[in-house]
């Protein structure tokens, strides 16, 4: 039952205001729950308010407290004689206090409250104020309360104030209240100690919690289950899971059995200490004791499964929670954990699907859910999608935090849009969201990875001016950027800057520095940095040696690369897939086929499944050794093991087939690539052209040209020259010229080498008129013919063209020289073309 009160319009309205229409009758409805005749003044009553004009409703819980009619007669007479004294309920007093600023005159409100003469109202007032979470209001009300004549210190009041200070991480003030209550002759009880232990647990001061529990035992106050739970949580949240287990064992030894909250706290302790396998084992033990898990427990289990890479099991737990008969329904944390799992796996579509399911289930996404989705898109460099989610989040009323801005900034950095990343950074500061160290590092990486080294270094200075000291991540990012930009001087400067700021480099930073030196060809500087790394007792890892070995291979220092491999083996550093691939490459370049095969077999014996890079290295090895059968066997093994070959691997196998006189297999491999949607790169086209030339299969070669048409501007000059020469060798001069015109029309770069090959093939076929025409094309394209080209055509005119044609050739060449200003060649230090008789004498 509920009593409904309707606001009635008064019969007479003085001074009506026509400009503001009055509300119609029954525009607002208040509903109160009806209670019994024996009214408890501190009974919570549900209240509902519906405003039809504004289209809003509000549900609240009200507490009346001791009112004016319940006061003793002497206080009631005092209140009734003062028109400023108000008979407010406790809930009304709380609302009026909260509406004021904490620096406002709160005492004036409290001194007008008639209920202040009832001592029983004080604990309820403090409880309601502390539940609102406003610590400044709570402190002022508490100080006012202590100045009242009828105030009597109580444990529950101090306990609530200690909890409020703990909620705001004011540990010293909470401890001060603990000693103050004893001065007021309030003996701390078990709830007081629980509140104090919880306060220190929130601040990560688990040793203080242990000491407080020992004081509690000395005072002969038996700990409750809540006491042990608070202490276990204090230890576990600090990462001391072993200490948490000791407290848990002490709890059971004292005859207090763990409840579901205890189990959740222990699982959280394992998770905080990165003991994910132990957490799952404890969960199985918990289920064996017939303790039914709740949603929070299963959320921890899902998080641990994701950390261990057991994604299928995490999905099973998630699906079991979504079943109709499940008592543990997934909440916002569950969905966010699954979204994070898909983000780690790079399955951004599934991540977005989970996000849509979250909304379809009626849950409102929080900032963590939005950040997980933005981060998923950012990890793949999908800046448009990340930006769309970001602005959709703002549109739905969720204010972005520093993680949101940093994720969006990172998305633009990975999509090679550093300017837009800077715009996000500026927007972040404009919206009063202070960038943190991670934000600055993300922008430094956006600049450095796209070649803007000067801007990245300037941002480092700006970071220091903002009061943020760069860390080792900042230095590592700048070192990697220097390697990409080939700035050796900047590498030295950044290392010196790190030394001056006292930043101790870790293994990742040293690896970035060594790799940068290798990229710029500074082998000795890389060795010096490696020696400094050992001197600082920073242990190198497999990445360090992979950078050294691969760098030596790029600089053709294969023996040094193999020395590093031996050194790595002596230090008992486990080999990674990348190290094995680099070692195979080094042995292959040295012509040591047996050693390369041994390293490849060792990789499989160590339990490492070769990836496409390792298989490609072996394909290159067998290609160099001209053993196409073994290369083909490696390619088949790659398919059997489920490793998708890429364009580089296919090009290596094609080269092996051509060298092994198996051009037909090259074309079959090309068909395989089309079926598997493997893109054709420059090296693949080169080998296909070579195979068609060997087979003299001009129809297939024509099809290859049609395939290449869309990618002609991106194909290298060497491949185009090879293709032109292939047609010329079989006398298809017209086809060669048509292809050349297509290359020019596509906008591809045509340099003097391409013209040289074209002219030689034309002259060999006797197309001297086309030869002179192509030389004119060169002049029009801004590529002046070389002296050798003039010499070749003049020599042909003297020896092979005949008297009539020879005269015509010399006349046209002289005309071309005059138009092109060939006489200026002498002034540029070039020799003029030799006369014909001199050429004959030199043969």
C-alpha positions in Angstrom: 0.0 0.0 0.0 1.1 3.6 -0.6 -0.5 6.9 0.2 -0.5 9.3 -2.7 -0.6 13.1 -2.0 -1.6 15.4 -4.9 -0.6 19.0 -4.9 -3.8 21.1 -5.2 -3.9 24.5 -6.9 -4.8 27.2 -4.3 -8.2 28.9 -4.6 -6.7 32.4 -4.7 -3.3 33.2 -6.3 -2.1 36.7 -5.4 0.0 38.6 -7.9 -0.2 36.1 -10.8 2.7 36.1 -13.2 1.4 35.5 -16.7 4.8 35.2 -18.3 5.5 32.0 -16.3 2.7 29.5 -16.7 1.9 27.7 -13.4 2.1 24.0 -13.2 -1.1 22.1 -13.6 -2.6 20.2 -10.8 -1.1 16.8 -10.1 2.0 17.6 -12.0 4.1 16.0 -9.3 3.3 12.9 -7.2 5.0 11.9 -3.9 4.7 8.3 -2.8 5.5 7.1 0.8 5.5 3.6 2.1 2.8 3.2 4.8 4.2 2.0 8.1 2.6 0.6 11.3 1.4 2.6 14.2 4.5 1.8 16.3 6.8 4.0 14.3 10.5 3.6 14.8 12.1 7.0 14.3 15.2 5.5 12.7 13.3 3.1 10.3 14.3 3.6 6.7 11.3 4.6 4.5 11.2 4.4 0.8 10.2 7.5 -1.0 9.4 8.1 -4.7 9.0 11.4 -6.5 7.7 11.7 -10.1 7.7 15.0 -11.9 5.6 14.8 -15.0 6.5 18.2 -16.2 10.2 17.5 -16.2 9.8 13.9 -17.1 11.9 12.7 -14.2 11.6 10.4 -11.3 13.6 9.9 -8.1 13.8 7.0 -5.6 15.3 7.6 -2.2 15.4 6.3 1.3 14.5 8.7 4.1 15.1 8.5 7.9 13.0 10.7 10.2 15.0 10.5 13.4 13.9 12.0 16.6 11.6 14.9 15.8 10.5 17.9 17.8 7.4 16.2 19.2 9.7 13.4 20.7 12.1 15.8 22.5 12.0 16.3 26.2 9.7 19.1 27.3 12.4 21.6 28.2 14.0 21.3 24.7 10.6 21.2 23.0 9.5 24.5 24.6 12.8 26.1 23.6 12.4 25.0 20.0 8.7 26.0 19.8 9.5 29.5 21.0 12.1 30.1 18.3 10.7 30.6 14.7 14.2 29.9 13.3 14.3 26.4 14.6 13.2 23.8 12.0 11.8 20.4 12.6 13.8 18.7 9.8 14.2 14.9 9.4 17.7 13.5 9.5 17.6 13.0 5.7 16.6 16.6 5.2 19.5 17.8 7.3 21.9 15.6 5.3 20.6 17.0 2.0 21.0 20.6 3.2 24.5 20.0 4.4 25.6 18.3 1.2 24.2 21.1 -0.9 26.6 23.5 0.8 30.3 23.9 -0.1 32.6 22.4 2.5 33.8 25.9 3.2 30.3 27.2 3.7 28.5 27.9 7.0 27.5 24.3 7.7 27.1 25.0 11.5 24.3 27.6 10.8 22.3 24.8 9.2 22.9 22.3 12.0 22.2 24.9 14.7 18.7 25.5 13.2 17.9 21.8 13.5 15.6 20.9 16.3 16.8 17.3 16.3 20.3 18.3 17.6 18.9 18.1 21.2 18.4 14.3 20.7 21.6 12.4 21.2 20.3 9.4 19.4 20.3 11.4 16.1 24.1 11.9 16.1 25.1 8.3 15.0 22.5 8.2 12.3 23.6 11.7 11.1 27.2 10.6 10.8 26.3 7.4 9.1 24.3 9.2 6.4 27.0 11.8 5.9 29.8 9.2 5.6 27.7 7.1 3.2 27.7 10.2 0.9 31.5 10.0 0.8 32.1 13.7 1.3 35.0 13.8 3.8 35.1 17.6 4.2 31.4 17.7 5.1 31.8 14.7 7.4 34.7 16.3 9.3 32.8 19.6 9.8 29.7 17.8 11.1 31.8 15.6 13.4 33.6 18.6 14.9 30.3 20.4 15.4 28.9 17.3 17.0 31.7 17.2 19.5 30.9 20.7 20.7 27.3 19.9 21.6 26.5 19.6 25.3 24.5 16.4 24.9 27.2 14.7 22.8 28.6 11.4 24.1 31.5 9.7 22.3 30.6 6.4 20.9 32.6 3.6 19.2 30.3 3.4 16.2 30.7 7.1 15.4 34.5 6.8 15.5 34.4 3.6 13.4 32.4 5.3 10.7 34.8 8.3 10.6 37.8 6.0 10.4 36.2 4.2 7.5 35.5 7.5 5.8 39.2 8.6 6.1 40.3 5.2 4.9 38.1 5.6 1.8 40.0 8.8 1.0 43.5 7.3 1.8 43.9 9.6 4.8 45.7 7.0 6.9 47.3 9.4 9.4 44.0 11.0 10.2 42.4 7.6 10.6 45.1 6.6 13.0 44.7 9.9 14.9 41.0 9.2 15.4 41.9 5.8 16.8 44.0 7.5 19.5 41.5 10.3 20.0 38.6 7.9 20.8 40.7 6.5 23.6 41.2 9.9 25.1 37.4 10.3 25.1 37.2 7.0 27.0 35.9 4.9 24.1 37.6 1.6 24.2 38.3 0.3 20.6 36.3 -2.8 19.8 36.7 -5.4 17.0 35.0 -3.1 14.4 37.5 -0.3 15.2 40.4 -2.5 14.6 38.8 -3.8 11.4 38.4 -0.3 10.1 42.0 0.6 10.9 43.4 -2.6 9.3 41.2 -1.9 6.2 42.6 1.7 6.1 46.2 0.5 6.1 45.3 -2.2 3.6 44.0 0.4 1.2 47.3 2.2 1.4 49.3 -1.0 0.8 50.8 -0.9 4.4 50.3 -4.5 5.1 52.9 -4.6 7.9 51.0 -2.0 9.8 48.0 -4.2 9.5 49.9 -7.1 11.0 51.1 -4.9 13.9 47.5 -3.7 14.6 46.3 -7.2 14.7 49.0 -8.1 17.3 47.9 -5.1 19.4 44.4 -6.3 19.1 45.4 -9.7 20.5 47.3 -8.1 23.3 44.1 -6.2 24.3 42.3 -9.6 24.5 40.0 -8.7 21.6 39.3 -11.8 19.6 39.6 -11.2 15.8 36.5 -11.8 13.7 36.4 -13.3 10.2 36.2 -9.7 8.9 39.5 -8.9 10.7 41.3 -11.8 9.0 39.7 -10.9 5.6 40.9 -7.3 5.9 44.4 -8.4 6.8 44.5 -11.0 4.0 43.4 -8.3 1.6 46.0 -5.9 2.9 48.8 -8.5 2.2 47.4 -9.6 -1.1 46.8 -6.2 -2.6 50.5 -5.4 -2.0 51.5 -8.5 -3.9 52.6 -10.5 -0.8 50.5 -13.6 -1.6 52.7 -15.7 0.6 52.0 -13.5 3.7 48.3 -13.6 2.8 48.4 -17.4 2.8 50.1 -17.4 6.3 47.3 -15.2 7.6 44.7 -17.5 6.0 46.3 -20.5 7.7 46.3 -18.7 11.1 42.7 -18.0 10.6 41.7 -21.7 10.1 44.0 -22.7 13.0 42.1 -20.4 15.3 38.8 -22.1 14.4 37.4 -19.5 12.0 36.5 -21.0 8.7 36.9 -19.0 5.4 33.8 -17.8 3.6 33.3 -16.8 0.0 34.7 -13.3 0.7 37.9 -15.0 2.0 38.2 -17.1 -1.1 37.8 -14.1 -3.3 40.4 -12.2 -1.4 42.9 -15.1 -1.7 42.2 -15.4 -5.4 42.8 -11.7 -5.8 46.1 -12.0 -3.8 47.3 -14.7 -6.3 46.3 -12.5 -9.2 48.1 -9.4 -7.8 51.2 -11.5 -7.3 51.0 -12.8 -10.9 50.5 -16.4 -9.6 47.8 -17.2 -12.1 48.3 -21.0 -12.1 48.1 -21.1 -8.3 44.9 -19.0 -8.5 43.3 -21.6 -10.8 44.4 -24.4 -8.5 42.9 -22.7 -5.5 39.7 -22.2 -7.4 39.5 -25.9 -8.0 40.1 -26.6 -4.3 37.4 -24.1 -3.4 34.9 -25.8 -5.7 35.9 -29.1 -4.0 34.7 -27.7 -0.7 31.2 -27.1 -2.1 31.6 -23.3 -2.0 29.5 -21.8 -4.8 31.4 -19.1 -6.7 29.9 -15.8 -7.5 30.4 -13.4 -10.4 33.4 -11.7 -8.8 35.1 -15.1 -8.4 34.5 -16.1 -12.0 35.8 -12.7 -13.2 39.1 -13.4 -11.4 39.3 -16.9 -13.0 38.7 -15.4 -16.5 41.4 -12.8 -15.9 43.9 -15.5 -14.8 43.0 -17.7 -17.8 43.6 -14.8 -20.2 47.0 -14.0 -18.6 48.0 -17.7 -19.1 46.9 -17.6 -22.7 44.1 -20.2 -22.1 41.6 -18.3 -24.2 39.3 -21.2 -25.0 38.8 -22.0 -21.3 38.1 -18.4 -20.6 35.4 -18.4 -23.3 33.9 -21.6 -21.8 33.6 -19.9 -18.4 32.1 -16.8 -20.0 29.5 -18.9 -21.9 28.6 -20.8 -18.8 27.9 -17.5 -17.0 25.5 -16.5 -19.9 23.4 -19.7 -19.7 19.8 -19.2 -18.5 20.1 -21.3 -15.4 23.3 -19.7 -14.3 23.3 -18.1 -10.9 26.4 -16.0 -11.8 25.4 -13.6 -14.5 28.2 -11.7 -16.3 28.6 -8.1 -15.3 30.5 -5.2 -16.8 33.8 -6.5 -15.5 33.2 -9.9 -17.2 32.5 -8.4 -20.6 35.5 -6.0 -20.3 37.8 -9.0 -19.4 36.6 -10.8 -22.6 37.1 -7.7 -24.6 40.6 -7.4 -23.3 41.3 -11.0 -24.2 40.2 -10.5 -27.8 42.3 -7.3 -27.9 45.4 -9.2 -26.9 44.7 -11.8 -29.6 44.3 -9.1 -32.2 40.7 -10.1 -32.9 39.2 -6.7 -32.9 36.0 -7.7 -34.6 35.2 -10.2 -31.8 36.1 -7.5 -29.3 33.5 -5.2 -30.8 31.0 -7.9 -30.9 31.3 -8.5 -27.2 30.9 -4.7 -26.7 27.7 -4.8 -28.7 26.5 -7.8 -26.7 27.2 -5.9 -23.5 24.9 -3.1 -24.6 22.2 -5.6 -25.8 22.2 -7.2 -22.4 21.1 -3.9 -20.9 24.5 -3.0 -19.3 25.9 0.5 -19.6 29.5 0.5 -20.8 31.9 2.3 -18.4 35.1 4.1 -19.2 37.1 0.8 -18.8 35.0 -0.9 -21.5 35.4 2.0 -23.9 39.1 2.1 -23.3 39.5 -1.7 -23.9 37.7 -1.3 -27.3 39.7 1.8 -28.3 42.9 0.0 -27.2 42.0 -3.0 -29.4 41.7 -0.8 -32.5 44.8 1.2 -31.5 47.0 -1.9 -31.2 46.4 -2.6 -34.9 46.7 1.0 -36.0 43.0 1.3 -37.0 42.8 5.0 -36.2 39.4 5.6 -37.9 37.6 3.0 -35.9 39.3 4.0 -32.7 38.4 7.7 -33.3 34.7 6.7 -34.0 34.5 4.8 -30.7 36.1 7.7 -28.9 33.6 10.3 -30.1 30.7 7.9 -29.6 31.8 7.6 -26.0 31.7 11.3 -25.6 28.3 11.5 -27.3 26.9 9.0 -24.8 28.0 11.1 -21.8 31.2 9.2 -20.7 34.0 11.6 -20.1 37.3 10.4 -21.6 40.2 9.9 -19.2 44.0 9.9 -19.7 43.9 6.2 -20.9 41.3 7.1 -23.6 43.3 9.9 -25.0 46.5 8.0 -24.8 45.0 5.0 -26.7 43.6 7.2 -29.4 47.0 9.0 -29.7 48.7 5.6 -30.0 46.3 4.6 -32.8 47.2 7.6 -34.9 50.9 7.0 -34.2 50.7 3.4 -35.4 48.8 4.5 -38.5 51.6 6.8 -39.4 49.7 10.0 -38.7 51.9 11.8 -36.1 50.2 15.2 -36.8 46.8 13.9 -35.8 48.4 12.3 -32.8 49.7 15.7 -31.8 46.2 17.1 -32.2 44.8 14.5 -29.8 47.6 15.4 -27.3 46.6 19.1 -27.6 42.9 18.3 -27.2 43.7 16.3 -24.1 45.3 19.3 -22.4 42.6 21.6 -23.7 39.9 19.4 -22.0 41.8 19.6 -18.6 43.1 16.1 -18.8 46.7 16.2 -17.7 49.0 13.9 -19.9 51.0 11.4 -17.9 54.3 9.8 -18.7 52.7 7.1 -20.9 51.0 9.8 -23.0 54.3 11.6 -23.6 56.0 8.3 -24.4 53.2 7.4 -26.9 53.6 10.7 -28.7 57.4 10.3 -28.7 57.0 6.9 -30.3 54.5 8.4 -32.9 57.1 11.0 -33.9 60.1 8.7 -33.8 58.5 5.8 -35.7 57.6 8.1 -38.5 60.9 9.8 -38.9 60.2 13.0 -36.9 63.2 12.7 -34.7 63.6 16.5 -34.0 60.0 16.7 -32.7 60.5 13.6 -30.6 63.6 15.1 -28.9 61.8 18.5 -28.4 58.9 16.6 -26.7 61.3 15.1 -24.3 62.3 18.6 -23.2 58.7 19.7 -23.0 58.0 16.7 -20.8 60.7 17.8 -18.3 59.3 21.4 -18.3 55.9 19.9 -17.4 57.4 18.3 -14.3 57.5 14.8 -15.6 60.9 13.1 -15.6 61.6 10.8 -18.6 62.0 7.2 -17.8 63.7 4.3 -19.5 60.8 3.8 -21.9 61.3 7.4 -23.2 65.0 6.7 -23.8 64.3 3.3 -25.5 61.8 5.0 -27.8 64.2 7.7 -28.8 67.0 5.3 -29.3 64.9 3.2 -31.7 63.9 6.3 -33.5 67.5 7.3 -34.0 68.2 3.9 -35.6 65.3 4.4 -38.0 66.5 7.9 -39.0 70.2 6.8 -39.2 71.3 9.5 -36.8 74.5 8.3 -35.0 75.2 11.6 -33.3 71.7 11.7 -31.8 72.2 8.1 -30.4 75.3 9.3 -28.5 73.5 12.4 -27.3 70.5 10.4 -26.0 72.8 8.0 -24.1 74.6 10.9 -22.5 71.3 12.6 -21.6 70.1 9.4 -19.9 73.4 9.2 -18.0 73.1 12.8 -16.8 69.6 12.3 -15.6 70.5 9.2 -13.7 68.3 6.9 -15.8 69.5 3.3 -15.5 69.1 1.5 -18.8 67.5 -1.9 -18.7 67.9 -4.7 -21.2 65.2 -3.3 -23.6 67.0 0.1 -23.7 70.4 -1.4 -24.4 68.8 -3.6 -27.1 67.4 -0.5 -28.7 70.7 1.3 -28.6 72.7 -1.7 -30.0 70.1 -2.1 -32.7 70.3 1.6 -33.7 74.1 1.4 -33.9 73.8 -1.7 -36.1 71.3 0.1 -38.4 73.7 2.9 -39.0 76.6 0.5 -39.6 78.5 1.4 -36.4 79.7 -2.0 -35.5 82.4 -0.9 -33.1 80.0 1.5 -31.3 77.5 -1.4 -30.9 80.2 -3.6 -29.4 81.2 -0.8 -26.9 77.6 -0.4 -25.8 77.4 -4.2 -25.4 80.5 -4.1 -23.1 79.0 -1.3 -21.1 75.9 -3.4 -20.7 77.9 -6.2 -19.1 79.9 -3.7 -17.0 76.6 -2.5 -15.5 75.6 -6.1 -14.8 72.6 -5.9 -17.1 72.1 -9.4 -18.4 71.6 -9.7 -22.2 68.7 -11.7 -23.5 67.9 -13.5 -26.8 66.8 -10.2 -28.3 70.3 -8.7 -27.6 72.1 -11.4 -29.5 69.5 -11.5 -32.2 70.1 -7.8 -32.9 73.9 -8.5 -32.9 73.7 -11.6 -35.2 71.2 -10.1 -37.7 73.1 -6.8 -37.7 76.4 -8.6 -38.5 74.6 -10.5 -41.3 73.5 -7.2 -42.8 77.1 -5.9 -42.8 78.4 -9.2 -44.2 80.3 -10.0 -41.0 79.2 -13.6 -40.9 82.1 -15.0 -38.9 81.4 -12.4 -36.2 77.7 -13.4 -36.2 78.7 -17.0 -35.6 81.0 -15.9 -32.8 78.0 -14.2 -31.1 76.0 -17.4 -31.5 78.7 -19.4 -29.7 78.9 -16.8 -26.9 75.2 -17.0 -26.5 75.4 -20.7 -26.1 78.1 -20.4 -23.5 76.0 -18.1 -21.4 73.1 -20.6 -21.6 70.7 -18.0 -23.0 67.8 -19.9 -24.6 67.6 -19.4 -28.3 64.4 -17.8 -29.7 62.9 -18.3 -33.2 64.5 -15.1 -34.4 68.0 -16.1 -33.2 67.6 -19.5 -35.0 66.6 -17.7 -38.2 69.5 -15.3 -38.0 71.9 -18.2 -37.3 70.6 -20.1 -40.4 71.1 -17.0 -42.5 74.7 -16.6 -41.2 75.6 -20.3 -41.9 74.0 -20.0 -45.3 76.0 -17.0 -46.3 79.2 -18.8 -45.2 78.3 -21.8 -47.4 78.0 -24.1 -44.4 74.9 -26.0 -45.4 75.3 -28.8 -42.8 75.5 -26.4 -39.9 72.4 -24.5 -41.2 70.5 -27.8 -41.3 71.7 -28.7 -37.8 70.5 -25.4 -36.4 67.1 -25.9 -38.1 66.8 -29.4 -36.6 67.9 -28.1 -33.2 65.2 -25.4 -33.3 62.5 -28.2 -33.7 64.1 -30.3 -31.0 63.9 -27.4 -28.5 60.1 -27.4 -29.0 60.0 -24.2 -31.1 57.7 -24.4 -34.0 59.5 -22.8 -37.0 57.7 -19.7 -38.3 57.6 -18.4 -41.8 60.9 -16.4 -41.3 62.8 -19.6 -40.2 61.4 -21.6 -43.2 62.2 -18.7 -45.6 65.8 -18.7 -44.2 66.1 -22.5 -45.0 64.6 -21.9 -48.5 67.3 -19.3 -49.2 69.9 -21.7 -47.9 68.9 -24.5 -50.2 68.5 -22.0 -53.1 72.1 -20.9 -52.6 73.2 -24.5 -52.5 71.1 -25.2 -55.7 69.2 -28.0 -54.1 65.6 -27.4 -55.2 64.4 -30.8 -54.1 65.2 -30.0 -50.4 63.8 -26.5 -50.8 60.5 -27.9 -52.1 60.5 -30.4 -49.2 60.9 -27.5 -46.7 58.0 -25.7 -48.4 55.8 -28.7 -48.1 56.7 -29.2 -44.5 55.7 -25.6 -43.9 52.2 -26.3 -45.3 51.8 -29.5 -43.3 52.6 -27.6 -40.1 50.0 -25.0 -40.8 52.4 -22.1 -41.5 51.0 -19.8 -44.2 53.8 -19.0 -46.7 54.2 -15.4 -47.6 55.4 -13.7 -50.8 59.1 -13.8 -49.7 59.0 -17.5 -49.1 57.3 -18.2 -52.5 59.9 -15.9 -54.3 62.7 -17.9 -52.7 61.3 -21.2 -53.8 60.7 -19.8 -57.3 64.4 -18.8 -57.5 65.4 -22.3 -56.4 63.2 -23.8 -59.2 64.7 -21.5 -61.8 68.2 -22.3 -60.8 67.4 -26.0 -60.7 66.0 -25.8 -64.3 62.5 -26.3 -63.2 60.7 -23.3 -64.7 57.4 -25.2 -65.0 57.2 -25.5 -61.2 57.5 -21.7 -61.0 54.3 -21.2 -62.9 52.5 -23.9 -60.8 53.7 -22.1 -57.6 52.2 -18.9 -59.1 48.8 -20.6 -59.4 49.1 -21.8 -55.8 49.7 -18.2 -54.7 46.6 -17.0 -56.5 44.5 -19.7 -54.8 45.9 -18.7 -51.4 45.5 -15.0 -52.1 49.2 -14.4 -51.5 50.2 -11.0 -53.0 52.7 -10.9 -55.8 55.8 -8.9 -55.0 58.6 -7.6 -57.3 60.8 -10.7 -56.7 57.9 -13.0 -57.7 57.3 -11.2 -60.9 61.1 -11.4 -61.7 61.2 -15.1 -61.3 57.9 -15.6 -63.3 59.4 -13.6 -66.2 62.6 -15.7 -66.0 60.5 -18.9 -66.1 58.4 -17.8 -69.0 61.6 -16.8 -70.9 63.2 -20.2 -70.3 60.1 -22.0 -71.4 59.5 -19.5 -74.3 55.9 -19.4 -73.1 54.9 -16.0 -74.5 51.2 -16.3 -73.8 51.9 -16.8 -70.1 54.4 -14.0 -70.2 51.7 -11.7 -71.7 49.3 -12.7 -68.8 52.0 -11.9 -66.3 52.3 -8.4 -67.9 48.6 -7.9 -67.6 48.9 -8.9 -63.9 51.7 -6.4 -63.4 49.9 -3.5 -65.1 48.2 -2.3 -61.9 51.5 -2.4 -59.9 53.9 -1.2 -62.6 54.8 2.0 -60.6 55.9 -0.1 -57.6 58.0 -2.6 -59.5 61.7 -2.2 -59.3 63.8 -1.0 -62.3 65.7 -4.3 -62.4 62.5 -6.4 -62.9 61.2 -4.0 -65.6 64.6 -4.2 -67.4 64.6 -7.9 -67.2 61.1 -8.1 -68.6 62.0 -5.8 -71.6 65.2 -7.8 -72.3 63.2 -11.1 -72.3 61.0 -9.9 -75.2 64.0 -8.6 -77.1 66.0 -11.9 -76.8 63.3 -13.7 -78.8 62.8 -10.9 -81.3 59.5 -9.5 -80.0 60.6 -5.9 -80.5 57.2 -4.5 -81.0 55.9 -6.2 -77.8 58.9 -4.8 -76.0 58.2 -1.2 -77.2 54.5 -1.5 -76.3 55.5 -2.7 -72.8 57.9 0.2 -72.5 55.2 2.7 -73.4 52.9 1.1 -70.8 55.6 1.5 -68.2 56.0 5.2 -69.1 52.3 5.8 -69.1 51.9 4.2 -65.6 54.2 6.8 -64.1 56.9 4.3 -63.1 60.4 5.7 -62.7 62.4 5.1 -65.9 66.1 5.9 -65.6 69.1 5.7 -67.9 69.6 2.0 -67.3 66.2 1.1 -68.7 66.8 3.3 -71.8 70.3 1.7 -72.2 68.8 -1.8 -72.3 66.1 -0.7 -74.7 68.5 1.0 -77.0 70.9 -2.0 -77.0 68.1 -4.4 -77.9 66.8 -2.1 -80.7 70.3 -1.8 -82.2 70.9 -5.5 -82.0 67.6 -6.1 -83.9 68.6 -3.4 -86.5 65.8 -1.0 -85.5 68.1 2.1 -85.9 65.2 4.5 -86.6 63.5 3.5 -83.4 66.9 3.8 -81.7 67.1 7.5 -82.7 63.5 8.0 -81.8 64.0 6.6 -78.3 67.0 9.0 -77.9 64.6 11.8 -78.7 62.3 10.5 -76.0 65.1 10.6 -73.6 65.7 14.3 -74.4 62.0 15.0 -73.9 62.0 13.1 -70.6 65.0 15.1 -69.3 67.4 12.1 -69.4 70.3 13.1 -71.7 71.7 10.2 -73.8 75.2 9.2 -72.7 78.3 9.5 -75.0 78.3 5.7 -75.3 74.8 5.7 -76.8 76.0 8.1 -79.5 79.1 6.0 -80.1 77.0 2.8 -80.5 74.7 4.2 -83.1 77.6 5.8 -85.1 79.5 2.6 -85.0 76.4 0.8 -86.3 76.1 3.3 -89.1 79.7 2.7 -90.2 79.7 -1.1 -90.0 76.2 -2.5 -90.5 73.8 0.2 -91.9 75.2 0.5 -95.4 76.3 3.7 -97.1 72.9 5.2 -97.7 71.5 4.4 -94.2 74.8 5.3 -92.6 74.6 8.8 -94.0 71.0 9.2 -92.9 72.0 8.0 -89.4 74.9 10.5 -89.1 72.7 13.3 -90.4 70.0 12.7 -87.8 72.5 12.2 -85.0 74.1 15.5 -85.8 70.7 17.2 -85.9 69.9 15.6 -82.5 73.2 16.8 -81.1 72.5 20.4 -82.2 69.0 20.3 -80.6 70.2 18.9 -77.3 73.3 21.1 -77.1 75.7 18.1 -77.1 78.6 20.5 -77.6 78.2 21.5 -73.9 79.4 18.0 -72.9 83.0 19.1 -73.2 82.4 22.0 -70.8 81.0 19.5 -68.3 84.1 17.4 -68.5 82.7 14.7 -70.8 84.5 13.4 -73.8 82.8 13.8 -77.2 81.9 10.7 -79.2 84.8 9.1 -81.1 84.8 9.2 -84.9 84.2 6.0 -86.8 87.7 5.5 -88.0 89.0 5.7 -84.5 86.5 3.1 -83.3 87.6 0.8 -86.1 91.2 1.2 -85.1 90.6 0.5 -81.5 88.9 -2.9 -82.3 
